[in-house]
Amino acid sequence: MATPTLADTHIIPLDQIALPATTAAPPLDDLLKEALTKRVEIAQSRLNIESNKLNLVGIKSSLKPTLQAFAEATNNGLSGDLTALGAQVGATSLAGGYGTLLGQIARRNYPNYSAGFSLNIPLRNRAAQSDYVTSMLKCDRTN
């Protein structure tokens, strides 16, 4: 107390505290289970563990070879102003504007096809190996 007059003040309570005769407290095991289910930190830790496990699967797949394949079919249109060389050759079907171009695409006069594949074999990918081991250690530590 900062002042001596406040230290000498006598306080008289006006309300009475009513204490129950007996307290019906649930068993300690039930209280502990309820406390653990309501803790935000524990739920967050569970989410982090699941995230680490999913991350481990992704990193492990980056250590494996990959094969990608593709196929493509395109329709082309060839039209425009007719040159002297084109007239000599007789390429009059190429002369025209935007309408001729769209007609050639719709009729598939000049199709183009392509296909290929790509094989990627990781050799000594030390960064991915390091990430994999680090994630494994994190998962082992949290379990």
N, CA, C and O atoms as a DFTB+ gen file, in Angstrom:
572 C
 N C O
     1  1       0.848      -1.167       0.000
     2  2       0.000       0.000       0.000
     3  2       0.899       1.238       0.000
     4  3       1.914       1.310       0.693
     5  1       0.477       2.195      -0.804
     6  2       1.283       3.393      -0.949
     7  2       1.080       4.347       0.224
     8  3       2.025       5.021       0.634
     9  1      -0.118       4.419       0.766
    10  2      -0.375       5.346       1.866
    11  2      -0.721       4.565       3.120
    12  3      -1.360       3.517       3.032
    13  1      -0.317       5.045       4.276
    14  2      -0.601       4.307       5.511
    15  2      -2.087       4.324       5.872
    16  3      -2.545       3.433       6.587
    17  1      -2.847       5.306       5.400
    18  2      -4.274       5.347       5.747
    19  2      -5.035       4.232       5.038
    20  3      -6.008       3.705       5.578
    21  1      -4.591       3.864       3.810
    22  2      -5.244       2.758       3.117
    23  2      -4.932       1.426       3.773
    24  3      -5.768       0.523       3.761
    25  1      -3.759       1.288       4.338
    26  2      -3.395       0.042       4.997
    27  2      -4.220      -0.181       6.248
    28  3      -4.437      -1.326       6.644
    29  1      -4.682       0.876       6.876
    30  2      -5.472       0.747       8.111
    31  2      -6.962       0.634       7.843
    32  3      -7.742       0.464       8.780
    33  1      -7.373       0.724       6.594
    34  2      -8.801       0.695       6.266
    35  2      -9.352      -0.700       6.482
    36  3      -8.744      -1.695       6.088
    37  1     -10.511      -0.756       7.114
    38  2     -11.176      -2.026       7.383
    39  2     -12.288      -2.221       6.357
    40  3     -13.145      -1.351       6.202
    41  1     -12.283      -3.370       5.645
    42  2     -13.278      -3.649       4.615
    43  2     -14.299      -4.617       5.175
    44  3     -13.946      -5.644       5.756
    45  1     -15.588      -4.277       4.992
    46  2     -16.676      -5.134       5.475
    47  2     -17.397      -5.707       4.247
    48  3     -18.025      -4.944       3.513
    49  1     -17.331      -7.017       3.999
    50  2     -18.033      -7.599       2.857
    51  2     -19.543      -7.607       3.097
    52  3     -20.009      -7.904       4.197
    53  1     -20.287      -7.277       2.056
    54  2     -21.744      -7.240       2.159
    55  2     -22.389      -8.539       1.690
    56  3     -23.488      -8.872       2.133
    57  1     -21.727      -9.280       0.803
    58  2     -22.273     -10.541       0.311
    59  2     -21.593     -11.702       1.013
    60  3     -20.448     -11.608       1.453
    61  1     -22.323     -12.783       1.103
    62  2     -21.780     -14.012       1.699
    63  2     -21.499     -15.014       0.584
    64  3     -22.281     -15.103      -0.363
    65  1     -20.430     -15.754       0.665
    66  2     -20.101     -16.795      -0.300
    67  2     -20.793     -18.065       0.148
    68  3     -20.632     -18.528       1.278
    69  1     -21.580     -18.621      -0.785
    70  2     -22.287     -19.861      -0.464
    71  2     -21.474     -21.030      -1.015
    72  3     -21.326     -21.166      -2.229
    73  1     -20.963     -21.848      -0.156
    74  2     -20.197     -23.023      -0.538
    75  2     -21.132     -24.223      -0.616
    76  3     -21.920     -24.446       0.303
    77  1     -21.060     -25.002      -1.700
    78  2     -21.905     -26.193      -1.775
    79  2     -21.458     -27.223      -0.749
    80  3     -20.298     -27.257      -0.337
    81  1     -22.392     -28.047      -0.355
    82  2     -22.084     -29.062       0.657
    83  2     -21.100     -30.090       0.118
    84  3     -20.152     -30.469       0.805
    85  1     -21.325     -30.537      -1.104
    86  2     -20.398     -31.491      -1.731
    87  2     -20.143     -31.032      -3.161
    88  3     -21.021     -30.447      -3.794
    89  1     -18.973     -31.289      -3.657
    90  2     -18.639     -30.967      -5.038
    91  2     -18.620     -32.262      -5.835
    92  3     -17.910     -33.204      -5.483
    93  1     -19.392     -32.309      -6.897
    94  2     -19.454     -33.499      -7.749
    95  2     -18.489     -33.304      -8.920
    96  3     -18.896     -32.889     -10.006
    97  1     -17.249     -33.598      -8.698
    98  2     -16.232     -33.454      -9.747
    99  2     -16.140     -34.752     -10.544
   100  3     -16.142     -35.836      -9.960
   101  1     -16.060     -34.655     -11.858
   102  2     -15.897     -35.869     -12.661
   103  2     -14.560     -36.534     -12.341
   104  3     -13.677     -35.908     -11.755
   105  1     -14.414     -37.785     -12.719
   106  2     -13.146     -38.478     -12.468
   107  2     -11.988     -37.772     -13.180
   108  3     -12.187     -37.097     -14.190
   109  1     -10.816     -37.933     -12.656
   110  2      -9.627     -37.273     -13.176
   111  2      -9.327     -37.697     -14.622
   112  3      -8.900     -36.869     -15.427
   113  1      -9.543     -38.963     -14.955
   114  2      -9.285     -39.433     -16.322
   115  2     -10.172     -38.703     -17.326
   116  3      -9.707     -38.330     -18.403
   117  1     -11.455     -38.494     -16.982
   118  2     -12.358     -37.778     -17.880
   119  2     -11.922     -36.328     -18.047
   120  3     -11.982     -35.781     -19.148
   121  1     -11.490     -35.716     -16.970
   122  2     -11.025     -34.337     -17.042
   123  2      -9.779     -34.215     -17.925
   124  3      -9.652     -33.264     -18.697
   125  1      -8.861     -35.184     -17.807
   126  2      -7.652     -35.166     -18.632
   127  2      -7.986     -35.356     -20.111
   128  3      -7.422     -34.670     -20.964
   129  1      -8.898     -36.279     -20.423
   130  2      -9.291     -36.497     -21.821
   131  2      -9.924     -35.239     -22.403
   132  3      -9.633     -34.868     -23.539
   133  1     -10.777     -34.589     -21.641
   134  2     -11.421     -33.361     -22.108
   135  2     -10.392     -32.256     -22.326
   136  3     -10.475     -31.509     -23.302
   137  1      -9.433     -32.154     -21.426
   138  2      -8.404     -31.123     -21.558
   139  2      -7.543     -31.363     -22.807
   140  3      -7.192     -30.419     -23.515
   141  1      -7.210     -32.624     -23.069
   142  2      -6.375     -32.928     -24.235
   143  2      -7.119     -32.698     -25.549
   144  3      -6.506     -32.285     -26.533
   145  1      -8.421     -32.956     -25.585
   146  2      -9.170     -32.751     -26.831
   147  2      -9.394     -31.270     -27.115
   148  3      -9.579     -30.889     -28.271
   149  1      -9.380     -30.442     -26.101
   150  2      -9.643     -29.011     -26.303
   151  2      -8.378     -28.183     -26.463
   152  3      -8.464     -26.970     -26.650
   153  1      -7.216     -28.799     -26.394
   154  2      -5.966     -28.052     -26.538
   155  2      -5.682     -27.769     -28.003
   156  3      -5.630     -28.691     -28.817
   157  1      -5.499     -26.507     -28.342
   158  2      -5.238     -26.100     -29.717
   159  2      -3.845     -26.541     -30.154
   160  3      -3.649     -26.901     -31.314
   161  1      -2.895     -26.519     -29.260
   162  2      -1.522     -26.881     -29.601
   163  2      -1.422     -28.340     -30.031
   164  3      -0.662     -28.673     -30.941
   165  1      -2.186     -29.204     -29.379
   166  2      -2.133     -30.630     -29.718
   167  2      -2.752     -30.860     -31.093
   168  3      -2.221     -31.637     -31.886
   169  1      -3.867     -30.196     -31.381
   170  2      -4.487     -30.321     -32.707
   171  2      -3.545     -29.793     -33.788
   172  3      -3.454     -30.376     -34.868
   173  1      -2.854     -28.709     -33.510
   174  2      -1.901     -28.145     -34.471
   175  2      -0.725     -29.105     -34.677
   176  3      -0.244     -29.261     -35.799
   177  1      -0.271     -29.736     -33.621
   178  2       0.832     -30.700     -33.753
   179  2       0.411     -31.898     -34.595
   180  3       1.201     -32.410     -35.388
   181  1      -0.836     -32.350     -34.426
   182  2      -1.330     -33.470     -35.241
   183  2      -1.357     -33.078     -36.723
   184  3      -0.982     -33.870     -37.587
   185  1      -1.804     -31.852     -37.008
   186  2      -1.821     -31.381     -38.390
   187  2      -0.406     -31.296     -38.966
   188  3      -0.185     -31.635     -40.128
   189  1       0.538     -30.849     -38.159
   190  2       1.933     -30.764     -38.613
   191  2       2.503     -32.152     -38.912
   192  3       3.254     -32.320     -39.873
   193  1       2.151     -33.136     -38.102
   194  2       2.623     -34.499     -38.332
   195  2       2.064     -35.040     -39.642
   196  3       2.796     -35.639     -40.430
   197  1       0.767     -34.832     -39.877
   198  2       0.158     -35.286     -41.125
   199  2       0.781     -34.572     -42.326
   200  3       1.002     -35.189     -43.368
   201  1       1.060     -33.295     -42.186
   202  2       1.689     -32.534     -43.265
   203  2       3.088     -33.059     -43.555
   204  3       3.480     -33.162     -44.718
   205  1       3.843     -33.392     -42.520
   206  2       5.186     -33.944     -42.714
   207  2       5.131     -35.296     -43.415
   208  3       5.992     -35.605     -44.239
   209  1       4.115     -36.107     -43.092
   210  2       3.989     -37.408     -43.749
   211  2       3.680     -37.241     -45.231
   212  3       4.235     -37.960     -46.062
   213  1       2.792     -36.292     -45.576
   214  2       2.487     -36.041     -46.986
   215  2       3.704     -35.471     -47.716
   216  3       3.959     -35.814     -48.871
   217  1       4.447     -34.608     -47.042
   218  2       5.660     -34.044     -47.620
   219  2       6.683     -35.150     -47.895
   220  3       7.396     -35.105     -48.897
   221  1       6.752     -36.125     -47.014
   222  2       7.682     -37.243     -47.179
   223  2       7.343     -38.046     -48.430
   224  3       8.241     -38.476     -49.154
   225  1       6.052     -38.251     -48.687
   226  2       5.637     -38.984     -49.889
   227  2       6.040     -38.213     -51.150
   228  3       6.523     -38.808     -52.113
   229  1       5.843     -36.892     -51.144
   230  2       6.211     -36.084     -52.303
   231  2       7.705     -36.075     -52.561
   232  3       8.139     -36.166     -53.709
   233  1       8.489     -35.967     -51.509
   234  2       9.947     -35.945     -51.674
   235  2      10.446     -37.304     -52.151
   236  3      11.365     -37.380     -52.967
   237  1       9.841     -38.377     -51.643
   238  2      10.260     -39.719     -52.060
   239  2       9.983     -39.937     -53.542
   240  3      10.764     -40.595     -54.228
   241  1       8.870     -39.385     -54.042
   242  2       8.558     -39.555     -55.457
   243  2       9.508     -38.755     -56.342
   244  3       9.687     -39.103     -57.509
   245  1      10.120     -37.695     -55.820
   246  2      11.081     -36.939     -56.626
   247  2      12.392     -37.696     -56.814
   248  3      13.204     -37.316     -57.658
   249  1      12.611     -38.751     -56.051
   250  2      13.816     -39.568     -56.206
   251  2      13.647     -40.647     -57.274
   252  3      14.618     -41.297     -57.661
   253  1      12.410     -40.838     -57.752
   254  2      12.136     -41.884     -58.728
   255  2      12.207     -41.317     -60.143
   256  3      12.013     -40.119     -60.350
   257  1      12.491     -42.193     -61.126
   258  2      12.490     -41.730     -62.523
   259  2      11.076     -41.352     -62.979
   260  3      10.089     -41.885     -62.472
   261  1      10.994     -40.440     -63.930
   262  2       9.706     -40.026     -64.470
   263  2       9.719     -40.207     -65.983
   264  3      10.741     -40.006     -66.639
   265  1       8.569     -40.590     -66.523
   266  2       8.388     -40.740     -67.954
   267  2       7.162     -39.936     -68.347
   268  3       6.075     -40.139     -67.805
   269  1       7.339     -39.029     -69.285
   270  2       6.238     -38.202     -69.769
   271  2       6.096     -38.439     -71.261
   272  3       7.086     -38.501     -71.991
   273  1       4.846     -38.571     -71.708
   274  2       4.565     -38.744     -73.135
   275  2       3.549     -37.700     -73.562
   276  3       2.722     -37.258     -72.765
   277  1       3.621     -37.310     -74.831
   278  2       2.669     -36.337     -75.338
   279  2       2.352     -36.655     -76.791
   280  3       3.161     -37.248     -77.505
   281  1       1.162     -36.249     -77.213
   282  2       0.730     -36.356     -78.603
   283  2      -0.055     -35.095     -78.929
   284  3      -0.780     -34.567     -78.085
   285  1       0.095     -34.615     -80.164
   286  2      -0.541     -33.361     -80.540
   287  2      -0.989     -33.447     -81.995
   288  3      -0.274     -33.957     -82.859
   289  1      -2.183     -32.936     -82.238
   290  2      -2.704     -32.834     -83.598
   291  2      -3.220     -31.416     -83.785
   292  3      -4.062     -30.957     -83.013
   293  1      -2.728     -30.722     -84.797
   294  2      -3.148     -29.347     -85.044
   295  2      -3.616     -29.215     -86.483
   296  3      -3.183     -29.954     -87.367
   297  1      -4.500     -28.270     -86.694
   298  2      -4.979     -27.944     -88.031
   299  2      -4.420     -26.584     -88.408
   300  3      -4.518     -25.629     -87.637
   301  1      -3.835     -26.500     -89.591
   302  2      -3.236     -25.255     -90.044
   303  2      -4.008     -24.721     -91.254
   304  3      -4.650     -25.476     -91.984
   305  1      -3.930     -23.441     -91.440
   306  2      -4.485     -22.803     -92.621
   307  2      -3.401     -22.007     -93.306
   308  3      -2.648     -21.282     -92.655
   309  1      -3.320     -22.137     -94.608
   310  2      -2.297     -21.430     -95.391
   311  2      -3.005     -20.574     -96.438
   312  3      -3.469     -21.089     -97.455
   313  1      -3.086     -19.300     -96.194
   314  2      -3.722     -18.415     -97.178
   315  2      -3.101     -17.038     -97.072
   316  3      -2.431     -16.709     -96.093
   317  1      -3.332     -16.250     -98.088
   318  2      -2.786     -14.910     -98.122
   319  2      -2.753     -14.400     -99.546
   320  3      -3.476     -14.908    -100.404
   321  1      -1.930     -13.409     -99.809
   322  2      -1.807     -12.850    -101.161
   323  2      -1.036     -13.817    -102.049
   324  3      -0.047     -14.412    -101.620
   325  1      -1.478     -13.967    -103.247
   326  2      -0.840     -14.865    -104.202
   327  2       0.349     -14.151    -104.853
   328  3       0.206     -13.052    -105.388
   329  1       1.514     -14.784    -104.801
   330  2       2.716     -14.201    -105.404
   331  2       2.845     -14.703    -106.835
   332  3       2.101     -15.583    -107.267
   333  1       3.794     -14.135    -107.558
   334  2       4.034     -14.546    -108.943
   335  2       4.478     -15.990    -109.000
   336  3       4.070     -16.724    -109.901
   337  1       5.306     -16.417    -108.059
   338  2       5.769     -17.801    -108.032
   339  2       4.606     -18.741    -107.737
   340  3       4.511     -19.816    -108.329
   341  1       3.727     -18.343    -106.830
   342  2       2.568     -19.167    -106.520
   343  2       1.623     -19.292    -107.699
   344  3       1.015     -20.345    -107.888
   345  1       1.486     -18.245    -108.492
   346  2       0.626     -18.291    -109.675
   347  2       1.211     -19.215    -110.731
   348  3       0.463     -19.919    -111.410
   349  1       2.548     -19.231    -110.888
   350  2       3.193     -20.117    -111.863
   351  2       3.029     -21.578    -111.465
   352  3       2.828     -22.444    -112.317
   353  1       3.115     -21.844    -110.167
   354  2       3.009     -23.217    -109.686
   355  2       1.555     -23.681    -109.736
   356  3       1.291     -24.879    -109.847
   357  1       0.634     -22.768    -109.657
   358  2      -0.780     -23.124    -109.687
   359  2      -1.368     -23.299    -108.302
   360  3      -2.323     -24.053    -108.119
   361  1      -0.804     -22.609    -107.327
   362  2      -1.279     -22.715    -105.947
   363  2      -2.382     -21.700    -105.699
   364  3      -2.276     -20.868    -104.797
   365  1      -3.420     -21.765    -106.482
   366  2      -4.505     -20.791    -106.331
   367  2      -5.358     -21.075    -105.102
   368  3      -6.078     -20.187    -104.645
   369  1      -5.299     -22.279    -104.557
   370  2      -6.077     -22.583    -103.354
   371  2      -5.529     -21.865    -102.136
   372  3      -6.215     -21.758    -101.119
   373  1      -4.303     -21.372    -102.223
   374  2      -3.702     -20.664    -101.102
   375  2      -4.056     -19.177    -101.103
   376  3      -3.816     -18.482    -100.116
   377  1      -4.629     -18.681    -102.216
   378  2      -4.970     -17.264    -102.296
   379  2      -6.277     -17.023    -101.557
   380  3      -7.219     -17.806    -101.686
   381  1      -6.337     -15.954    -100.791
   382  2      -7.574     -15.623    -100.090
   383  2      -7.292     -14.956     -98.780
   384  3      -6.139     -14.749     -98.403
   385  1      -8.339     -14.625     -98.097
   386  2      -8.209     -13.915     -96.829
   387  2      -8.589     -14.782     -95.645
   388  3      -8.318     -15.983     -95.612
   389  1      -9.222     -14.143     -94.677
   390  2      -9.550     -14.797     -93.414
   391  2     -10.566     -15.924     -93.608
   392  3     -10.473     -16.952     -92.937
   393  1     -11.517     -15.754     -94.499
   394  2     -12.508     -16.794     -94.753
   395  2     -11.889     -18.049     -95.322
   396  3     -12.261     -19.154     -94.928
   397  1     -10.938     -17.900     -96.254
   398  2     -10.230     -19.049     -96.821
   399  2      -9.432     -19.763     -95.735
   400  3      -9.388     -20.993     -95.695
   401  1      -8.807     -18.993     -94.865
   402  2      -8.024     -19.563     -93.774
   403  2      -8.904     -20.418     -92.869
   404  3      -8.532     -21.546     -92.544
   405  1     -10.060     -19.907     -92.455
   406  2     -10.956     -20.665     -91.571
   407  2     -11.502     -21.904     -92.263
   408  3     -11.665     -22.945     -91.627
   409  1     -11.789     -21.806     -93.566
   410  2     -12.255     -22.973     -94.316
   411  2     -11.209     -24.073     -94.376
   412  3     -11.542     -25.251     -94.251
   413  1      -9.953     -23.704     -94.565
   414  2      -8.874     -24.695     -94.607
   415  2      -8.704     -25.384     -93.256
   416  3      -8.432     -26.582     -93.189
   417  1      -8.868     -24.616     -92.186
   418  2      -8.740     -25.212     -90.848
   419  2      -9.892     -26.173     -90.600
   420  3      -9.680     -27.267     -90.075
   421  1     -11.123     -25.778     -90.974
   422  2     -12.291     -26.626     -90.745
   423  2     -12.230     -27.891     -91.600
   424  3     -12.647     -28.953     -91.138
   425  1     -11.729     -27.810     -92.824
   426  2     -11.634     -28.976     -93.708
   427  2     -10.397     -29.825     -93.411
   428  3     -10.241     -30.905     -93.983
   429  1      -9.536     -29.362     -92.544
   430  2      -8.286     -30.057     -92.202
   431  2      -7.440     -30.293     -93.452
   432  3      -6.974     -31.404     -93.703
   433  1      -7.249     -29.230     -94.229
   434  2      -6.450     -29.339     -95.449
   435  2      -4.969     -29.551     -95.154
   436  3      -4.288     -30.256     -95.899
   437  1      -4.463     -28.952     -94.083
   438  2      -3.031     -29.011     -93.770
   439  2      -2.829     -29.417     -92.303
   440  3      -2.452     -28.584     -91.478
   441  1      -3.077     -30.687     -91.979
   442  2      -2.912     -31.110     -90.585
   443  2      -1.435     -31.290     -90.221
   444  3      -0.580     -31.481     -91.086
   445  1      -1.170     -31.223     -88.934
   446  2       0.188     -31.400     -88.423
   447  2       0.091     -32.306     -87.204
   448  3      -0.706     -32.042     -86.304
   449  1       0.884     -33.365     -87.159
   450  2       0.867     -34.315     -86.054
   451  2       2.253     -34.367     -85.421
   452  3       3.268     -34.276     -86.113
   453  1       2.282     -34.513     -84.114
   454  2       3.559     -34.690     -83.425
   455  2       3.337     -35.525     -82.179
   456  3       2.256     -35.514     -81.590
   457  1       4.377     -36.253     -81.783
   458  2       4.337     -37.089     -80.581
   459  2       5.758     -37.201     -80.056
   460  3       6.729     -37.022     -80.791
   461  1       5.856     -37.498     -78.778
   462  2       7.179     -37.652     -78.192
   463  2       7.097     -38.104     -76.749
   464  3       6.009     -38.262     -76.195
   465  1       8.245     -38.308     -76.153
   466  2       8.303     -38.685     -74.747
   467  2       9.575     -38.113     -74.133
   468  3      10.528     -37.755     -74.824
   469  1       9.546     -38.046     -72.821
   470  2      10.685     -37.525     -72.072
   471  2      10.917     -38.434     -70.867
   472  3      10.006     -38.656     -70.070
   473  1      12.117     -38.952     -70.736
   474  2      12.488     -39.809     -69.614
   475  2      13.502     -39.059     -68.759
   476  3      14.539     -38.616     -69.253
   477  1      13.194     -38.922     -67.475
   478  2      14.073     -38.215     -66.550
   479  2      14.494     -39.197     -65.465
   480  3      13.661     -39.668     -64.690
   481  1      15.786     -39.507     -65.408
   482  2      16.318     -40.426     -64.406
   483  2      17.228     -39.624     -63.484
   484  3      18.301     -39.191     -63.905
   485  1      16.817     -39.417     -62.227
   486  2      17.672     -38.649     -61.316
   487  2      18.897     -39.471     -60.888
   488  3      18.771     -40.565     -60.337
   489  1      20.061     -38.922     -61.154
   490  2      21.308     -39.565     -60.749
   491  2      21.944     -38.744     -59.632
   492  3      22.337     -37.596     -59.838
   493  1      22.036     -39.326     -58.485
   494  2      22.702     -38.686     -57.342
   495  2      22.086     -37.319     -57.039
   496  3      22.801     -36.325     -56.908
   497  1      20.776     -37.276     -56.932
   498  2      20.084     -36.035     -56.601
   499  2      20.234     -35.810     -55.092
   500  3      19.363     -36.178     -54.304
   501  1      21.325     -35.215     -54.724
   502  2      21.667     -35.096     -53.301
   503  2      20.720     -34.158     -52.554
   504  3      20.466     -34.362     -51.366
   505  1      20.201     -33.149     -53.220
   506  2      19.264     -32.233     -52.556
   507  2      17.977     -32.972     -52.190
   508  3      17.464     -32.816     -51.082
   509  1      17.457     -33.775     -53.120
   510  2      16.238     -34.528     -52.832
   511  2      16.502     -35.602     -51.789
   512  3      15.647     -35.856     -50.941
   513  1      17.663     -36.234     -51.831
   514  2      18.006     -37.237     -50.823
   515  2      18.102     -36.602     -49.439
   516  3      17.640     -37.174     -48.452
   517  1      18.696     -35.433     -49.375
   518  2      18.817     -34.726     -48.096
   519  2      17.447     -34.327     -47.562
   520  3      17.173     -34.476     -46.371
   521  1      16.587     -33.821     -48.443
   522  2      15.238     -33.458     -48.016
   523  2      14.468     -34.677     -47.519
   524  3      13.718     -34.586     -46.548
   525  1      14.651     -35.814     -48.182
   526  2      13.959     -37.042     -47.790
   527  2      14.406     -37.496     -46.404
   528  3      13.573     -37.841     -45.565
   529  1      15.707     -37.499     -46.161
   530  2      16.229     -37.935     -44.851
   531  2      15.788     -36.965     -43.756
   532  3      15.437     -37.393     -42.656
   533  1      15.803     -35.673     -44.045
   534  2      15.364     -34.676     -43.067
   535  2      13.895     -34.870     -42.719
   536  3      13.522     -34.796     -41.548
   537  1      13.065     -35.116     -43.711
   538  2      11.635     -35.331     -43.455
   539  2      11.410     -36.619     -42.687
   540  3      10.532     -36.680     -41.826
   541  1      12.198     -37.658     -42.988
   542  2      12.067     -38.921     -42.243
   543  2      12.423     -38.707     -40.776
   544  3      11.748     -39.230     -39.890
   545  1      13.477     -37.942     -40.517
   546  2      13.872     -37.677     -39.135
   547  2      12.816     -36.872     -38.401
   548  3      12.563     -37.116     -37.221
   549  1      12.191     -35.909     -39.084
   550  2      11.123     -35.123     -38.466
   551  2       9.933     -36.014     -38.111
   552  3       9.340     -35.877     -37.040
   553  1       9.589     -36.934     -39.031
   554  2       8.452     -37.814     -38.771
   555  2       8.777     -38.780     -37.627
   556  3       7.914     -39.059     -36.794
   557  1      10.007     -39.292     -37.578
   558  2      10.382     -40.206     -36.498
   559  2      10.420     -39.494     -35.149
   560  3      10.072     -40.073     -34.120
   561  1      10.844     -38.241     -35.165
   562  2      10.947     -37.472     -33.924
   563  2       9.554     -37.150     -33.356
   564  3       9.355     -37.136     -32.142
   565  1       8.595     -36.891     -34.265
   566  2       7.267     -36.502     -33.786
   567  2       6.401     -37.692     -33.417
   568  3       5.409     -37.530     -32.705
   569  1       6.750     -38.890     -33.886
   570  2       5.927     -40.069     -33.555
   571  2       6.296     -40.658     -32.233
   572  3       5.701     -41.649     -31.810
